[in-house]
Amino acid sequence: MANDPIHQFQISKWIPIEIGGLDFSFTNASAFMVATVVAAGAFLFLTTSSRGLVPGRLQSISEMSYEFVASMLRDSAGSHGMRFFPFVFSIFMFVLMANLLGLFPYFFTVTSHIIVTFALALLVIGTVVVYGFWKHGFGFLKLFVPQGVPGIVVPLVVLIEIVSFLSRPVSLSVRLFANMLAGHITLKVFAGFVTSMSALGAVGVAGAVLPLIMTVAITGLEFLVAFMQAYVFAVLTCMYLNDAVHPGH
Amino acid sequence: MANEDRPDDLERRRSDLEKALAARRPAKRDGGEGKEQGSVAGVGNALRLSSEFVAGVAVGAALGWFIDRYAGTSPWGLIVFLLLGFGAGVLNVLRSAGLIAEFGTQSPKGDKDLREK
């Protein structure tokens, strides 16, 4: 069991709650989601509470993350899209903090469960659809009709565009989930080699150095992936919101 | 005299150091570092593009299956929407590779309008 690479993703109920036959238990996943929100909120609050005109190290980290997301959103959705800034910033900080928390040994990785990432992606697409229809009415549907297409193939193109639009939440959520899942399994498998090889005696211990080096290297790579995936999720969110703000151009 | 000599000496040593660093730098960059970054970025790109394509096909198949189930048109919904999903997957890949315009912007002119607004 100690070397089971899947064991780390198991959900265990900490406080069983059942309301009307539905399972609302407080699980380890819920606990780490709460921890993610608390950690992100506490970090941003505590580092900016001094309000130094010349920011310290930690304050400049939070200011940089603000600037980073703000320029990302302004570049892709224009100044009109800045009304979504709190939304995009929350999503970015949640995903980033969840990915980074998951890198601690014995911690649960929230974003390695597809239901979590899919719920986030549905939230994004739901916002796009609701805002698009609320702001543009049926003009939002122009998104699916590209300009300059011959009349005969328009129905086919529209169908393909609709399927392509519907596949967005799927690819958005699968990308984040698959990256985190694969990274954590790889890490666990290589770390498992170290323990099982060093059980073989002196030769095994000497050989176990190689997977140990690999584990250290992959841990570094995982930090990069944790940041990259949060960035990619936020960038795609911005691009999709751009469609809601300016459809059919 | 000694005070005047020192800055010169320092300047000379600094320029020597810069030359030595410049001589080493390109060789290092061409070697391990650039290659490493390229391969990591390549894996990232591969994962991104393949997930786009698979998502298109999967969503098309799922749509077709549900239409078949509720309209009773089996197996035509699955066949048609699987093919449409294939098309959507290719469209997703081309779009995320930047080979085709984004949603709604089919011509370079349209793209410019979007940026301005």
Chai-1 contact restraints between the chains, C-beta under 6 A:
chainA,res_idxA,chainB,res_idxB,connection_type,confidence,min_distance_angstrom,max_distance_angstrom,comment,restraint_id
A,L143,B,F103,contact,1.0,0.0,6.0,A-B,restraint_1
A,L143,B,G104,contact,1.0,0.0,6.0,A-B,restraint_2
A,P146,B,Q106,contact,1.0,0.0,6.0,A-B,restraint_3
A,Q147,B,Q106,contact,1.0,0.0,6.0,A-B,restraint_4
A,G148,B,Q106,contact,1.0,0.0,6.0,A-B,restraint_5
A,L159,B,L84,contact,1.0,0.0,6.0,A-B,restraint_6
A,I160,B,L84,contact,1.0,0.0,6.0,A-B,restraint_7
A,I160,B,G87,contact,1.0,0.0,6.0,A-B,restraint_8
A,I160,B,A88,contact,1.0,0.0,6.0,A-B,restraint_9
A,V163,B,V59,contact,1.0,0.0,6.0,A-B,restraint_10
A,V163,B,G60,contact,1.0,0.0,6.0,A-B,restraint_11
A,V163,B,L84,contact,1.0,0.0,6.0,A-B,restraint_12
A,V163,B,G85,contact,1.0,0.0,6.0,A-B,restraint_13
A,V163,B,A88,contact,1.0,0.0,6.0,A-B,restraint_14
A,S164,B,A88,contact,1.0,0.0,6.0,A-B,restraint_15
A,S164,B,L91,contact,1.0,0.0,6.0,A-B,restraint_16
A,S164,B,N92,contact,1.0,0.0,6.0,A-B,restraint_17
A,L166,B,V59,contact,1.0,0.0,6.0,A-B,restraint_18
A,S167,B,A55,contact,1.0,0.0,6.0,A-B,restraint_19
A,S167,B,G56,contact,1.0,0.0,6.0,A-B,restraint_20
A,S167,B,V59,contact,1.0,0.0,6.0,A-B,restraint_21
A,S167,B,A88,contact,1.0,0.0,6.0,A-B,restraint_22
A,V170,B,A55,contact,1.0,0.0,6.0,A-B,restraint_23
A,V170,B,V59,contact,1.0,0.0,6.0,A-B,restraint_24
A,S171,B,S51,contact,1.0,0.0,6.0,A-B,restraint_25
A,S171,B,E52,contact,1.0,0.0,6.0,A-B,restraint_26
A,S171,B,A55,contact,1.0,0.0,6.0,A-B,restraint_27
A,V174,B,S51,contact,1.0,0.0,6.0,A-B,restraint_28
A,R175,B,S51,contact,1.0,0.0,6.0,A-B,restraint_29
A,D243,B,F103,contact,1.0,0.0,6.0,A-B,restraint_30
A,H246,B,L114,contact,1.0,0.0,6.0,A-B,restraint_31
A,G248,B,G104,contact,1.0,0.0,6.0,A-B,restraint_32
A,H249,B,G104,contact,1.0,0.0,6.0,A-B,restraint_33
A,H249,B,T105,contact,1.0,0.0,6.0,A-B,restraint_34
A,H249,B,G110,contact,1.0,0.0,6.0,A-B,restraint_35
A,H249,B,D113,contact,1.0,0.0,6.0,A-B,restraint_36
A,H249,B,L114,contact,1.0,0.0,6.0,A-B,restraint_37
